[in-house]
Amino acid sequence: MFTVQKNATKLTLLHIPIGITLISGLAIAFGLGTVLSTLSTYEVTCKKSSLSPGTATCHVKGSIWGFQLNEKRVEQVRALRVEKAYNEDSEQTTYTHSFLTPQGAEEVHGVYTRGEQYHNSVVSNFALWMKQGSAPFGFSKISEKSQAGMAWLPVLIGLGVFIFLARIILVRLDRDKEECIISSFGLSGNKTETLPLHSVNSAFVDVSTDSDGDETYRIVIQQWGTNVPLTQSYSSGKWGKERAANAINDFLAKR
């Protein structure tokens, strides 16, 4: 919270929730990125190498709704292998493929889905093609949309935090009008509270300590024994809040 106007008769303070906005924005971006990854399609095409017998060169193309995501080329592929991943929360095992090359294993696309039988059949068909096939070998994999369910969680949390906690606070102390006006603006609506200036005794920094001993802060106005917090949420930045509280107390001391 910082001072935007200060003179003998008026004091105006403004609070912009930069931290909350950044945190919620990162959560939304991460969730949307994960959701998009569950809507992707990967196409794999392999051709036998004439320069290195017993190996193939494979191209992997990823796309979302027809727009290309990425493309890579893997050479000297000798075989495919099924990789497994177990999720303890959902108690499900998912699978993906890896290319086996002289340099080691490299995941085809990194998208894990269900269907052990399908993944094993692709490995078997690739091995058979390496022995007998001549035409290019290809397969595709569409990410499971059902896996997008949990990916929406950080999006919803980020939106919830942004809507209900990311509020701009404007505090105006007016000696001429004998008013202390506290206004807040956000997506969940705008609110204004007007207090008689003579009822405002002081301002102080309220401290909240979590189980790890970390402290967060908010500014509170004391009015006739009643505490009126300027923000519902606590945040870091003790020095800035102390400076704003001192500005309010200095203004009140001169009445």
N, C-alpha and C positions, 0 to 999 in steps of 0.2 A: 504494500500500500504506500502510495507516495502523494505528496502535496501538489495540487495543481493550482490552488489559489490561496493566498495568505495575505491578509491585511488587518487593519485594526477592527473591522466589523465582520469580516467573513473568513471562514476557513473551509476549504474544500479538499477532500481526500478521495483518491481513486484506487480501487483494487482490481487488478486484472489477473485472473487465475491462469497464469502461464504454465505452471507446473502441472496442474490438473489437465489442461488442454493438451499438453505434450504427451502425458501418460495415456490419456484416453485415445488420442490420435494414433499412438504407436500400437495400442491394443487393437483398434479398428483396422489399421493397415495390416498387422500380422494376421488377424482373422480373415480378412478378405483375401490376402495372399494364399492362405491355406485353402479357403473355399475354392478359389480359382484353380488351385492345383488338383482338386478333386474333380474338376470338370474337364481335365485335359485328356487328349488322345495321343498315343505314341505309336508311330509306325516304324517297323524295323525291316530293312531290306538287306540281305546278304548275298554277295557274289563270291564264288570261289576265286582265289588268287592264282594267277598263272605264274607269278614270280616266286611264290612260296607254297609249294605243294602241301596239301593237308591243312591249309588255313583258308580263311575267308576274310573279306573286307566288308564290314557292316556299316550301314548308315542308319542313324536314329533321328527321326523328326518328331518334335512335339508341337501340338497345336491346341488352341482353345477356340471353339466356335469358328473354325476355319482360319484363324489367325495364327501364324507360326510363332511358337514360343522359343524354341532352340533347335539346333541341329548339330550333330557331331558325327565323326567318322572314326571307327575303330578298326585297326588293321591287325593282321595275324591272329584272327580269332580261331581257336582250335575247337572250342566246345562252349555250350551253355551250361549254366548251373543254377539251381533253384536256391534262393536265399530266403530264410524264414525270420519272422519277427513276431514275438509274443507280447500282447498287451495285457498286463495284469488287471487293469481296470475293467476292460470289456471281456477278458478271458478268451480272447480270440487270437488265432494265429493267421498272419497274412504273409504273402509271398511276393517275390519279384525275381527277375532274372539277372544274372551276371555273365559277361563275356569272360572266357578264360583265354588269356594270351601268354606269351613267354614272359611278359612283364608282371603278370599276376592277374587277379580278378578285378573287373570293372563293372559296376552296376550299369544295366542297360539304360534305365531311366529313373530309378530310385523311387518309383511308385509301388507301394505295397498294397495288394488286394487279396481277397479271398479266392479260393479255388485251387486247392493243391493239385487236383487231377489235371486241370487245364495246364498249369505251369509245368508239371512233369511231362505231359504229352508234347509240349513245345520242345522241351529238351530232347525227348526221344526222337521227334521228327527231325530236329536239327542234326542229330547224330546220324540218322539214316540218310539224310540229304548229303552230309559230308562224305559218306561212303559211296552213294549211288546217284545222287542228283546231279543235274547239269543246269537246269533253269534256275534263276534267282530264287532264293528262299526268303519268305517274308511272313511276318505276323504283326498283329497290332494289339494294343491293350487300351481299353477305355477305363479311366479311373472310376471307382465306384462312387456314385453320387450319395449313397447312403453314408459314406464316411464324412460327408460335409456337415453332419449334424453337430458334432462336437466343435467343429471349426467355427460355427456361428457363435459359440459361447463368448470368446473374447470380443467379437464384434458387438454383441448385445451388452456385455459388461461395459465396454468402452463407450457405447452410446448412452447407457444409463448414467455412467459417471459424468459424461459431458453434459447431458440434459439437466441433471438434478444438482450437480455440484459445481459445474463451470459457470459461475455467475459473476457478472461485473458488479462491484459494489461502489456506490457513490455516497459519500457522507458530506453533508453540507451543514455547517454551523453558522447561523446568521444572527448577529447580535441585534441588528435593527428590527428584524421580525420576531426575535426571541424564539427561534426555532432550531431544532436539530433534526434534520431530515435524512433518513437512511433509506436509500433506494437500491434495489437489486434488480438486475436484468439478466435473463437467460431464456433458453428454449422452453423451459417449463412455465414461463410466465414472468411478469414484472410485478414487483411488490414495492410499496412505499410505506414507511412508518415515520410519523412526525411526533417528536417529543418536545415538550416545553424546554427551552434552553436552561431555564433556572432549575429544572429538575435533574439535570445532568451534573453529577458530582465529580466524576473523574473517568479516566480510561486506563486500562491496564492490560497487560499481556497474559492471557490464560495459557497455561502449560499442560499438555497431555503427554504422559509417559507410557509407552507400551511395555509389553512383557520383556523385551530385550533391553529396556532402559533407554531407548531412543525417544527424543522429545520432538513434539510438533507444537505449533503455536497458533493462536488467533487473538484478535483484539476484542475486548469486551468493554462496553460502556456501563458504568455503575449509575443507576438512577434510583434514588430514594430507597436504597437497599436492594433493588432489583437489578440483576445483571442482564444486559442486552448484548448478545454477541453480534458482531458486525458480519461474521461469516459463520455458516453452520459447520463447515469443515475446518479441521486443523491442517496446517501446512508448515513446511520448513521456512527458514528465513527469519530468525529471531530479531536480528539487528534492525531490519526494515520495519517490523511491527513495533519494536520499542520506539523507534524514531517517530512513527505515526502516533503512537499513544502519547509520547511526550509533547508532540505538536498540539494535540487536543488539550492536554492538561495545561500547557502554556497559554493557550487561547482562553480557557476557562478561568485561569488565575487572574486575568486582566479585566474581568467584568466588574 
